[in-house]
Amino acid sequence: MDTINKKMTENGINKELNKTNTLEEFYAGCGIFVTGTTGFVGRGLLEKLMRVCPRVTAIFILLRPKNNETIEQRFKKLIDDPIYDDIKAKHPSALSRVYPMKGDVSLPDLGLSREDRNLLLEKVNIVFHVAATVKFNEPLHVAVNVNTNGTLRVIDLWNELKHPISFVHVSTAFSNANLYEIGEKIYTTSLKPSEVIDMCDNFDKTSINQIEKRILKTYPNTYTFSKNLAEQIVASKCKDQPFAIVRPSIIGASLEEPCPGWIENISALTSVMVLIMRGSVTIIRGRKDARLDVVPVDLVVDTIICAAWHVTLHRDHEVKVYNCTSNACPPTWGQMQQLVLEHGRKMPLNDTLWYPGCPMTTNKYIFNALSVIPYVLPAYIIDIFLRLRGSKPM
């Protein structure tokens, strides 16, 4: 860390931001703090910052010890990802400017040591807050602590920075899923963020569960609700400051960068596609004509990086919101289904269970029947055959 102190001085910050012509110039000499770099978007963001912004002085990434792994072990696992191979080959010095910091957005003061926090306050100029729990069934108090309170903790850190430039909070396009059309503005809830935080901190488990049931009558899950609360906190506490909120929709595999088709893990939409191709899913409940609002991860990363620059050069009284979606020309779930089936049949997966075939229906009774029959009926037939042979049923 002493190396950073020698490299970064107040003069290292670009004093003429309004005169910058490129993003590379904007980021030159800056210190960056990123949360959520072990996730899909955070990993892609770190890779691009290292690749296209070679004059960044330092990138501090918040990592928490996990599964008996130290942050050093997690950091090594992170940079051992093949997406960083090109950077290691062409820009080997880039890795020396990335510094893991032990911390956790769910803890007071982000769980940072006093020494690390002081270092960030002195050396960081731009903050990207990407960390979140994306589990749809997360208990309310957990989702609020990580997604809502965690955002507040990162804002508190930014407010103490000696040389702040801009802040980008990554939210979700579904933070207002109860509304038909979403503009690039902040929407409020009947419960204020401070009220929800207070209830989660002080109420007993039974009371919190009752509040959660009430909330889920309007919002589809605790994830989208807690992200909405986080947006409200950013909007109320960060007026007249260079703050941006980026709202991506469903995030899919990359279009071009770091390589075409890059995906960090099998989850969400990708897991649905894989299950269909394997033949593990026999029916989907939904409308074929429903819009599938999916956006490639590299476009999301580009939006995040550009938002930090744009909000700095074009300040406003209100926090700027950038919806990052494909709603200009969205595919449908029916089109996705046909494409997955087509390619699943042409290029079968190694662990294919059944010939891919997956109709869609809006009828819950048909869905329930066809979800069970393809598995239960063959089992009954096999049991009958075994009984006729005098064998014990499976």
C-alpha positions as CSV (number, residue, x, y, z in Angstrom):
1,M,0.0,0.0,0.0
2,D,2.9,2.4,0.4
3,T,3.4,2.2,-3.3
4,I,0.0,3.7,-3.8
5,N,0.8,6.6,-1.4
6,K,3.8,7.4,-3.6
7,K,1.9,7.1,-6.9
8,M,-1.2,9.0,-5.9
9,T,-1.1,12.6,-5.0
10,E,-3.7,15.3,-5.3
11,N,-2.0,16.3,-8.6
12,G,-2.7,12.9,-9.9
13,I,-6.4,13.7,-10.2
14,N,-7.4,15.2,-13.5
15,K,-8.2,18.8,-12.6
16,E,-9.7,19.6,-16.0
17,L,-12.4,16.9,-16.3
18,N,-14.5,19.1,-18.4
19,K,-11.8,19.2,-21.1
20,T,-11.4,15.4,-21.4
21,N,-12.2,14.0,-24.8
22,T,-12.1,10.3,-24.1
23,L,-13.0,8.0,-21.2
24,E,-9.4,7.0,-20.9
25,E,-8.5,10.6,-20.2
26,F,-11.3,10.9,-17.7
27,Y,-10.1,8.0,-15.7
28,A,-6.4,8.8,-16.0
29,G,-4.9,9.4,-12.6
30,C,-8.0,8.3,-10.7
31,G,-8.4,5.9,-7.8
32,I,-11.4,3.6,-8.1
33,F,-13.4,1.7,-5.5
34,V,-15.6,-1.2,-6.7
35,T,-17.9,-3.4,-4.7
36,G,-19.3,-6.7,-6.0
37,T,-16.3,-7.7,-8.2
38,T,-16.9,-11.4,-7.6
39,G,-20.3,-11.2,-9.3
40,F,-21.0,-11.3,-13.0
41,V,-21.3,-7.6,-13.6
42,G,-18.5,-6.6,-11.2
43,R,-16.1,-9.1,-12.8
44,G,-16.8,-7.7,-16.2
45,L,-16.5,-4.1,-14.9
46,L,-13.1,-4.9,-13.3
47,E,-11.8,-6.5,-16.5
48,K,-12.8,-3.6,-18.7
49,L,-11.4,-0.9,-16.4
50,M,-8.1,-2.8,-16.3
51,R,-8.1,-3.2,-20.1
52,V,-9.2,0.2,-21.4
53,C,-8.1,2.5,-18.6
54,P,-4.4,1.8,-18.3
55,R,-3.6,5.1,-16.5
56,V,-5.9,4.4,-13.6
57,T,-3.7,4.7,-10.5
58,A,-5.4,2.1,-8.4
59,I,-8.5,-0.1,-8.3
60,F,-9.6,-1.0,-4.8
61,I,-12.0,-4.0,-4.7
62,L,-14.1,-4.9,-1.6
63,L,-13.9,-8.7,-0.8
64,R,-15.2,-10.6,2.1
65,P,-13.8,-13.8,3.4
66,K,-16.0,-16.7,2.4
67,N,-16.2,-20.5,2.8
68,N,-13.0,-20.6,4.8
69,E,-11.1,-18.6,2.2
70,T,-9.1,-15.5,2.9
71,I,-9.4,-12.4,0.7
72,E,-6.0,-13.2,-0.7
73,Q,-7.3,-16.6,-1.8
74,R,-10.5,-15.1,-3.2
75,F,-8.5,-12.5,-5.1
76,K,-6.3,-15.1,-6.6
77,K,-9.3,-17.1,-7.7
78,L,-10.8,-14.0,-9.2
79,I,-7.8,-13.0,-11.3
80,D,-7.2,-16.6,-12.3
81,D,-10.4,-16.3,-14.4
82,P,-9.6,-16.8,-18.1
83,I,-11.1,-13.5,-19.0
84,Y,-8.0,-11.8,-17.5
85,D,-5.6,-13.9,-19.6
86,D,-5.4,-11.3,-22.3
87,I,-4.8,-8.5,-19.8
88,K,-2.0,-10.5,-18.2
89,A,-0.4,-11.0,-21.6
90,K,-0.8,-7.5,-23.0
91,H,-0.9,-5.3,-19.8
92,P,0.8,-7.3,-17.0
93,S,1.3,-4.2,-14.9
94,A,-2.5,-3.7,-14.7
95,L,-2.8,-6.4,-12.1
96,S,-0.3,-4.6,-9.8
97,R,-2.8,-1.7,-9.6
98,V,-5.6,-3.8,-8.2
99,Y,-5.8,-4.0,-4.4
100,P,-8.2,-6.3,-2.5
101,M,-9.7,-4.8,0.6
102,K,-11.2,-6.9,3.4
103,G,-14.8,-5.8,4.0
104,D,-18.5,-6.6,3.7
105,V,-21.3,-4.2,2.7
106,S,-23.6,-5.9,5.3
107,L,-21.4,-4.7,8.1
108,P,-21.1,-1.3,9.8
109,D,-18.5,0.9,8.1
110,L,-18.4,-1.8,5.4
111,G,-16.3,-4.0,7.7
112,L,-13.2,-2.1,6.8
113,S,-10.2,-1.7,9.1
114,R,-9.4,1.9,10.2
115,E,-6.2,1.8,8.2
116,D,-7.9,0.6,5.0
117,R,-10.8,3.1,5.3
118,N,-8.3,6.0,5.7
119,L,-6.5,4.8,2.6
120,L,-9.7,4.7,0.6
121,L,-10.7,8.2,1.9
122,E,-7.4,9.6,0.7
123,K,-6.9,7.7,-2.6
124,V,-10.4,7.0,-4.1
125,N,-12.1,9.4,-6.5
126,I,-14.7,7.3,-8.3
127,V,-17.0,4.6,-6.7
128,F,-18.9,1.8,-8.4
129,H,-21.3,0.1,-6.1
130,V,-22.3,-3.2,-7.7
131,A,-22.6,-5.5,-4.7
132,A,-26.0,-6.9,-3.8
133,T,-27.8,-10.1,-2.9
134,V,-29.8,-11.1,-5.9
135,K,-31.8,-14.0,-4.3
136,F,-35.5,-13.5,-4.9
137,N,-36.4,-15.4,-1.8
138,E,-34.0,-13.6,0.6
139,P,-35.7,-12.8,4.0
140,L,-36.7,-9.1,4.1
141,H,-34.2,-8.2,6.9
142,V,-31.3,-9.7,5.0
143,A,-32.2,-8.1,1.6
144,V,-32.7,-4.7,3.3
145,N,-29.4,-5.0,5.2
146,V,-27.3,-5.8,2.2
147,N,-29.1,-4.0,-0.7
148,T,-30.5,-1.0,1.1
149,N,-28.3,-0.4,4.2
150,G,-25.3,-1.6,2.2
151,T,-25.9,1.2,-0.3
152,L,-26.2,3.8,2.6
153,R,-22.8,2.6,4.0
154,V,-21.1,3.0,0.6
155,I,-22.6,6.5,0.3
156,D,-21.3,7.4,3.8
157,L,-17.8,6.3,2.6
158,W,-18.1,8.5,-0.6
159,N,-19.2,11.5,1.5
160,E,-15.9,11.3,3.4
161,L,-13.6,11.0,0.4
162,K,-11.0,13.8,0.2
163,H,-11.1,14.1,-3.6
164,P,-14.5,12.7,-4.8
165,I,-15.4,12.8,-8.5
166,S,-18.4,10.6,-9.1
167,F,-20.5,7.6,-7.8
168,V,-22.4,5.0,-9.8
169,H,-25.0,2.8,-8.1
170,V,-26.0,-0.3,-10.0
171,S,-29.7,-1.1,-9.4
172,T,-32.2,-3.1,-11.5
173,A,-34.8,-2.2,-14.1
174,F,-37.2,-4.3,-12.0
175,S,-36.9,-2.1,-8.9
176,N,-40.4,-0.8,-9.9
177,A,-41.8,-4.1,-11.3
178,N,-45.3,-3.1,-10.0
179,L,-45.5,-0.3,-12.6
180,Y,-46.3,-0.8,-16.2
181,E,-43.8,1.8,-17.6
182,I,-40.6,2.9,-16.0
183,G,-39.1,6.3,-16.7
184,E,-35.6,7.4,-15.8
185,K,-36.6,8.8,-12.5
186,I,-37.0,7.6,-8.9
187,Y,-40.3,6.1,-7.7
188,T,-41.2,6.1,-4.0
189,T,-42.9,3.4,-1.9
190,S,-45.6,3.7,0.7
191,L,-43.0,2.7,3.3
192,K,-40.0,5.0,3.6
193,P,-36.6,3.4,3.5
194,S,-35.8,4.7,7.0
195,E,-39.0,3.1,8.3
196,V,-38.2,-0.3,6.7
197,I,-34.6,-0.2,8.0
198,D,-35.8,0.6,11.5
199,M,-38.4,-2.2,11.5
200,C,-35.8,-4.7,10.2
201,D,-33.4,-3.6,12.9
202,N,-35.8,-3.6,15.9
203,F,-38.8,-5.8,15.2
204,D,-39.0,-9.5,16.1
205,K,-39.0,-12.1,13.4
206,T,-42.7,-12.7,13.4
207,S,-43.5,-9.0,12.9
208,I,-40.9,-8.7,10.1
209,N,-42.5,-11.7,8.3
210,Q,-45.9,-10.0,8.5
211,I,-44.4,-6.9,7.0
212,E,-42.8,-9.0,4.3
213,K,-46.1,-10.6,3.4
214,R,-47.7,-7.1,3.1
215,I,-44.8,-5.9,0.8
216,L,-45.1,-9.0,-1.4
217,K,-48.6,-8.1,-2.3
218,T,-47.2,-5.3,-4.4
219,Y,-43.7,-6.3,-5.2
220,P,-42.7,-9.7,-6.7
221,N,-39.9,-10.3,-4.2
222,T,-37.7,-8.8,-1.5
223,Y,-34.9,-8.2,-4.0
224,T,-36.7,-5.7,-6.2
225,F,-38.2,-4.0,-3.1
226,S,-34.9,-3.5,-1.4
227,K,-33.3,-2.2,-4.6
228,N,-36.1,0.4,-4.8
229,L,-35.4,1.5,-1.3
230,A,-31.7,1.8,-2.1
231,E,-32.6,4.1,-5.1
232,Q,-34.7,6.3,-2.8
233,I,-31.7,6.6,-0.4
234,V,-29.4,7.6,-3.3
235,A,-31.9,10.2,-4.5
236,S,-32.6,11.8,-1.1
237,K,-29.0,11.9,0.2
238,C,-27.1,12.7,-3.0
239,K,-28.9,15.6,-4.7
240,D,-26.7,18.2,-6.4
241,Q,-23.9,15.7,-6.5
242,P,-22.4,13.6,-9.3
243,F,-24.3,10.5,-8.6
244,A,-25.8,8.1,-11.1
245,I,-28.1,5.0,-10.9
246,V,-27.8,2.4,-13.7
247,R,-30.8,0.0,-14.1
248,P,-30.0,-3.0,-16.2
249,S,-32.8,-5.5,-17.0
250,I,-32.1,-9.3,-17.2
251,I,-28.3,-9.5,-17.8
252,G,-27.2,-12.1,-20.4
253,A,-24.0,-13.4,-21.9
254,S,-21.6,-10.9,-23.5
255,L,-22.0,-9.7,-27.1
256,E,-18.4,-9.0,-27.7
257,E,-16.3,-8.3,-24.6
258,P,-14.3,-9.7,-23.0
259,C,-15.1,-12.4,-25.6
260,P,-18.4,-13.3,-27.4
261,G,-20.8,-15.4,-25.2
262,W,-18.9,-15.0,-21.9
263,I,-21.0,-16.0,-18.9
264,E,-19.8,-16.1,-15.3
265,N,-22.1,-18.9,-14.0
266,I,-25.2,-20.9,-14.8
267,S,-28.1,-19.0,-13.1
268,A,-31.2,-17.0,-13.8
269,L,-32.0,-16.9,-17.6
270,T,-29.0,-19.0,-18.5
271,S,-30.1,-21.8,-16.1
272,V,-33.5,-21.9,-17.8
273,M,-31.9,-22.2,-21.2
274,V,-29.6,-25.0,-20.0
275,L,-32.5,-27.0,-18.5
276,I,-34.5,-26.7,-21.7
277,M,-31.6,-27.9,-23.8
278,R,-30.9,-30.8,-21.4
279,G,-34.6,-31.9,-21.7
280,S,-35.0,-31.4,-17.9
281,V,-37.8,-28.9,-18.3
282,T,-40.9,-30.3,-20.0
283,I,-43.1,-27.2,-19.9
284,I,-42.9,-23.5,-19.1
285,R,-45.7,-21.5,-17.6
286,G,-45.8,-18.1,-19.4
287,R,-46.9,-16.2,-22.4
288,K,-45.1,-16.7,-25.7
289,D,-45.7,-13.1,-26.6
290,A,-44.3,-11.7,-23.4
291,R,-41.3,-9.5,-23.8
292,L,-37.9,-10.9,-22.8
293,D,-36.0,-7.8,-21.7
294,V,-32.4,-9.1,-21.7
295,V,-29.2,-7.1,-22.3
296,P,-25.6,-8.3,-22.8
297,V,-23.3,-7.9,-19.8
298,D,-20.7,-5.9,-21.8
299,L,-23.4,-3.3,-22.7
300,V,-24.2,-3.0,-19.0
301,V,-20.5,-2.6,-18.1
302,D,-20.1,0.1,-20.9
303,T,-23.1,2.0,-19.5
304,I,-21.7,1.9,-15.9
305,I,-18.3,3.2,-17.0
306,C,-19.9,5.9,-19.2
307,A,-22.3,7.0,-16.5
308,A,-19.5,7.9,-14.1
309,W,-18.1,10.2,-16.8
310,H,-21.4,11.6,-18.0
311,V,-22.7,12.5,-14.6
312,T,-19.5,14.3,-13.8
313,L,-19.6,16.5,-16.9
314,H,-23.4,17.0,-16.9
315,R,-24.4,17.6,-13.3
316,D,-28.0,18.1,-12.3
317,H,-30.0,18.9,-9.2
318,E,-31.4,15.4,-9.2
319,V,-29.6,12.1,-9.3
320,K,-29.3,10.9,-12.9
321,V,-31.0,7.5,-13.8
322,Y,-29.9,5.4,-16.8
323,N,-32.2,2.5,-17.8
324,C,-30.1,-0.1,-19.5
325,T,-32.6,-2.4,-21.3
326,S,-33.5,-3.9,-24.6
327,N,-37.0,-2.6,-24.8
328,A,-36.4,-0.7,-28.0
329,C,-36.4,-4.1,-29.9
330,P,-37.0,-6.8,-27.3
331,P,-37.3,-10.5,-28.2
332,T,-40.2,-12.6,-26.8
333,W,-40.1,-15.6,-24.5
334,G,-41.6,-17.6,-27.4
335,Q,-38.6,-16.6,-29.7
336,M,-36.2,-17.5,-26.9
337,Q,-37.9,-20.9,-26.5
338,Q,-37.7,-21.7,-30.2
339,L,-34.0,-20.7,-30.5
340,V,-33.0,-22.7,-27.4
341,L,-34.8,-25.8,-28.7
342,E,-33.4,-25.4,-32.2
343,H,-29.8,-25.2,-31.0
344,G,-30.3,-27.7,-28.3
345,R,-31.3,-30.3,-31.0
346,K,-28.6,-29.3,-33.4
347,M,-25.8,-29.3,-30.8
348,P,-26.9,-31.5,-27.9
349,L,-25.2,-31.0,-24.5
350,N,-23.1,-33.8,-23.1
351,D,-25.4,-34.4,-20.2
352,T,-28.7,-34.3,-22.1
353,L,-31.4,-36.1,-20.2
354,W,-34.2,-36.2,-22.8
355,Y,-34.9,-34.9,-26.3
356,P,-35.5,-31.2,-25.9
357,G,-39.2,-30.3,-26.1
358,C,-40.7,-27.6,-24.0
359,P,-44.1,-26.1,-24.8
360,M,-45.4,-22.9,-23.1
361,T,-48.8,-22.4,-21.5
362,T,-50.6,-19.9,-19.3
363,N,-52.9,-22.5,-17.8
364,K,-51.7,-23.5,-14.4
365,Y,-53.6,-26.9,-14.5
366,I,-52.0,-27.9,-17.8
367,F,-48.6,-26.7,-16.4
368,N,-49.0,-28.7,-13.2
369,A,-50.0,-31.9,-15.1
370,L,-47.3,-31.7,-17.7
371,S,-44.7,-30.9,-15.1
372,V,-45.4,-34.2,-13.3
373,I,-46.7,-36.7,-15.9
374,P,-43.5,-37.1,-18.0
375,Y,-41.7,-38.1,-14.8
376,V,-44.3,-40.0,-12.8
377,L,-46.0,-42.0,-15.6
378,P,-42.8,-43.7,-16.8
379,A,-41.9,-44.5,-13.1
380,Y,-45.3,-46.2,-12.7
381,I,-44.9,-48.2,-15.9
382,I,-41.5,-49.4,-14.7
383,D,-42.8,-50.4,-11.3
384,I,-45.7,-52.3,-12.9
385,F,-43.2,-54.1,-15.2
386,L,-41.0,-55.0,-12.2
387,R,-44.0,-56.4,-10.3
388,L,-45.0,-58.5,-13.2
389,R,-41.5,-60.0,-13.2
390,G,-41.7,-60.6,-9.5
391,S,-39.1,-57.9,-8.6
392,K,-39.3,-55.2,-6.0
393,P,-40.6,-51.8,-7.4
394,M,-38.0,-49.0,-7.4
